[in-house]
C-alpha cells in the first residue's frame, strides 16, 4: 500500500509543531506536578516533625516535673539518712560518756582536778584534751601513772608543768598542765 500525502508541507509542520507544543506542555506540567508533589511531601514531613517536636517537648515538660519531684524526694531521703546515721551513732556510743567519766573518776587522785575537757568521738573512742590542776608533783605523777596503767587510756601526751598560785589565803602553789590522750571503751566479754 502506497501512501500519498496531499497536504502541503506547512500544514504537516504546523500539526507536528502543535503535537510538539502539547508534548512540551505535558512534560512541563509533569515536571511542575513532580516539584509540587515533592514540595507538598516536604511540607507534610516538616509538619509531622514539628508535631513530633511539640509532643516530645510536652513529654519533656512532664518528665522535668517528675525529675524535680524525684530530686526533692532524694534530698529528703538523704536528709533522713543523715539523721538516721546520727541517731545510730548516738545509739552506739550513748553509754560511752558515762563509762568514760566513771573510769576517769577511778584513775584521778583526789588532789587532781580538771579545769577543762574537750572531747571528740570516734568509733567507740574519745579523743581527749584536758586542762588539769594538781596540788603537787606527786599528784601529777600519780595521775599520769594511773592513766598509763589503765587499759582504756592510750596515746597519752603530757605537756610541761607550770606553777600557779591558788589565789586562796594559804598562798599554796598549784601545778597546771595539759594532757592529750585517747579513751577506748573496752567491751567486757
Secondary structure, 3 states (H helix, E strand, C coil): CCCCCCCCHHHHHHHHHHHHHHHHHHHHHHHHHHHHHHHHHHHHHHHHHHHHHHHHHHHHHHHHHHHHHHHHHHHHHHHHHHHHHHHHHHHHCCCHHHHHHHHHHHHCCCCEEEEEEEEEEECCEEEEEEEEEECCHHHHHHHHHHHHHCCCEEEEEECCCEEEECCCCCCCEEEEEEEEEEEECCCCC
